[in-house]
Amino acid sequence: MFKDPEIYRTILNSLQIGVSVIDPQRKIIFWSDGAEQLTGYSRIDVLGRSCSESVFHHCGQTQCQLCGEHCPIAQALREMRAVEALTFIHHKSGYRSQMHVCAIPLRDEHGAVIGVIQTFEGESAANGPDPNERSLKEHGCLDEVTSLLNQATTQSHLRETIGTFHELHIPFGILLAQVCGLDQFRARYGQGASRSMLQVLARTLRSTVWPSDIVGCWAGDAFLVILMGCTEYALSSVSNRIQQMMSSASIHWWGEELSVQVTLGRATAQAGDTLDSIVKRAREGQKQLAAPAGGGLTEAAGAGK
């Protein structure tokens, strides 16, 4: 049975991680079931195509292509060694997901490199489903559109975090992401497009921060992130990363690629803070910069110290 090469193809396709094979010309020649599930791209989308044709983006930088100079595949081909990286894959739906990627040179019987095997594994595959998600959903704590914590639950977490800060002096920061012009977007493209856009933004935001960070809805057109143990310097670094990731969030709607403008405000906890005061500083940071025309994300610093 194991002399049949097809048995190994079956084994690769049954894995929960994504597996792809790229030839020396950087064309994708194998694409597993796991790869389809993790990226949203089917075999029809990718097989025979060069990974530099923007089939999907795969990097820690917003505009970097899959086969850019520093990507794991390019490094594995150039240095002829296995390369691992924690990076982001641009899902076909438009959001970015953090992935653990490994690119391994594939050699023939003479030791010559004839391609690269790439594996990628998402957070959900590595850690399994969140056991709390079903319970939160059953108790009405999740937003129906985005599946993030709803506003009431997010407010409760923020009050609790402020109380912990006053009692134990554990620093934390918040990021407030405001979707600009959502009503106009909904009026122009419809409720379905609006829901899809919010879902893409929510998944991008959730995948860009640590699993221990709290991400929830703050209003119908805003999200809030609570980052425990986060100083002003660290908060600035996180906001820059979110800026890169969310600026590329988009959806394909009736043949058109759509995006929205998002403003990002931040604030770190201060002595005497209340829920209203820390959120107010984050909102003031948002208002410091006017939203530019077109898609993308503008980042504004709050008055946290």
N, C-alpha and C positions, 0 to 999 in steps of 0.2 A: 504493500500500500504506500509506504513512504518513499518508494522510488518514483512515484508519479509526481512531477513538479507541481501539478495543480493542487496537491494537498497543502503545499506551503503557501500558495496564494490564498487558499481558504483560511489557513491559520492567520496570516497577516490581516485578512479582512475581518476576522472575528475579534481582533484586539480592540480594546476600548480607547486606545490612543490613536492618533493620526500617524499614518505611515505613507511616505511618498518616495519615489526614486527619480533622480534627475540625472540625465546622461551628460557627457562632457560638453555638449553644446548647450547645456542648461535647459533642455526640453524635459518636461514632465512625462515620464513613461509609465509610472504606476501611481495610483491614487486609491487609498483604501477606503472602506466604509467609514472608519473612524475619522479619516480626513474630511470626508463629505459632511459628517455630522458636526465636526468642530468648526469648520469654515463656512459651511453653507454652499460651497461650490461642488457641483457634481463632476463626475468623470468627463462628461461631455464638455464642461466648461474649461477643463484644464489639460486633458491628455493631448500630447503632441504640441502643446504651446510652450513657448519659452517663459520661464519664470520671471523674465525681465519685461514682459508685456503688460505689466500692471494687472495680471489676473487677480491677485490680491496683494495688499501691502503687508509687510512682515518686518517690523523693525521697531526700535524704541523712539524713532524720530518720525515726525508727522509725514514728511514727504519722501522718506527713504523707500526705495523699491525693494522687492524681495531679493534681487540679486545685486544690490548695491555693494560697494566696496567692503563694508564691514559686516555684512550679513553672514550668518553661520555657514550657508552653502558656499559662498565665495571663499570664505576662510578655509573651509575644509578642502576645497579643490586646490587652493593656492598653497596651503601649508601641508597638505596630505596627512592630516591628523583629525581626530574627532574634536568637534567644537560644540560646547554647550553654551546656552544663553537663556536669560529670562527676558522675553521680549513681548511684543504685542502683535497679534494677527488681526487684520482688518476683515471682519466677517462680511459675507456677501450682503447681509441685511443693512450694513452701514456702520455698526458699532465696532469697537475694538475690544478684544479679549486678551488678557495676559496669558501667555503660554510659556511653558518650559520646553525649549527646542534643543534637539541634539542632531548634529549633522555628522555622519560617519562616512569616510571614503569607502567606496566599494571597489574591490580589487579583483582582477582575474587570477587564473591559476599561476601566472608568472609574476604576480605582485604589482602589475601596472594598474593605476587608478582608472576605472572605466565609468565612474559616476559617483553619486552621493546618495546615501540613504538618509532621509530626514524623518525624525519622529517629533511629534509635538503633542503636548499633554496640557489640558486646561486645568484650572483650579478645581472644578467640579469632579473631573476624572481622578485627580490626585487625592482629594479629600473626601469624596463621596457627597451625596446630597446633604443639605443642611437639615438636621433633624428638627430644628426649631421652626422651619418654614411652614410646615403643615399646621402646627399648633397656632402660629401667629395668624395664619389664614382663617382657621376655624374660629378664632376669637375676634375676627374683624379688625386686625391690626395692620393689614396690608392694603395698599392702594390697588384698586381694581385694574387700572390701566398699566401701571409700571411694575407692579408686584414689589415695590419698595415699601418700607414702613409708611403708613399714612401720616398726615400732619399731626393728629392728636398723639400718636405714639411717639413720633419724633420729638414733639414738644415735651413729653414726659421724660424721655431720655435726656434731653438737654437740661431740664430742671434738676434731674438726679445728678448729672455730671457737674453742674454748678454747685450743688450742695456738697459733693465730694471734694471739689476744689476748695471751698471755704473751710472744710473740716480738715482735710489732709494735705492741702496745698499741692495737689498733683496738677501740673500745667495741662492745658488743653487748648485747642483752637477750633474754630468753625470756618467752613467755606459755604458761602451762599451763592448758588448758581441760578441766575434769572434768565429765563428764555424770553427774548425780546420779540415783540410783534406776533405772539402766538395767535391772538384773535384774528389778525389780518391774514396770517398763514391759513388758519382754519376756514376763514371766509372764502379764500381764494381756491384752496385745494380740497376742502371738505374735512369732515370729522375723521374719516378713516386715515387720511394722510397725517392729521394732527396727532392721532393716537400712535401711529407708527413712529413719528418723529420723537415723541416723548419716550417711547419704549427704547428707541435707539440711544437717546441721550442718557436714559437711566441705566442701561446696561453698560454703556461706555464709562459712566461715572463709577458704577459699582466695581467694575473690573480694574479701574485705575488705582484704587486705594487698597489698603490692607483689609483682609477679611474681618479683622477685629474693629475696624472703623465703622461707625454708625452712619448709614446713608438712608435718607428718607425724603419724602415729599414735604415741602413747606407751604405750598399753595398749588393751584392748578397749573402754574407756569414757573415753579421754582423748586429747587432741591436744596437740602441742607446736609452737610457732612460734619460729623463730630469726630475729631482726631485726638485721642487721649495721649498725654505725655508729649504733646507737640509744642515746641517753642516757636517764637516768631520766625526765626531763621528756617526751621524745618517746615513751617507752614508755607513760607514763600517758595521753597523747593517743590512741595507737593502741588501748590497752585500752578506752578509753571508746567509740571507734568500733566496736570488735568487740562491746562490750556492747550497743550500740544494734541492730546487725545481727542478732546471734545471739538476742537476746531475742524477735525476731519470727519465728524459724524454726519451722515447723510442717508437719505433713503432714495430708492428708485421708484418713481410714481408715474405710471403711464408713459414710460419712455423718457422721463425727465429726472435728472438728479437734483434733489432738493435738500437744502440745509437752512438753518436758522442762526441768527446771532444770539450769543449768550454772553452775559456779563458776569464776572466772578468777583465777589467781595470776600474779604477775609478779616478775621479778628481773633486775637488771643485773649484768654480770660484775665481779668483784673480784679483786684480786691474790691469787694462790694458789688460785684456784677450781679445783675438779675437776667432773666431770659430776655426781657425787652431791651436792656442796655447793650448786651453783647450783639444781639441781632441788629440793633440800630447802628452800631459802629460798622458792622459788615455792610449794611445797606448804604451808609454814607460813603464807604469805600467804592461801592458800585457806581454811585452817582458822580464820582470824581472824573470819570472818563465818559464822554458821550459815545454812544454806540455808533461805529462806522457803518457805512453802507455795505451791503453784501453779507455773505456768510462769514463764519469764523467766530472767534471768541476774544473778548477783551477782558483783561485781568486788571482789577483795581484793588489796591491794598487798603485794608481797614486801619483803624487807629489803635489796634492792639499793641501793647508794649511788653 
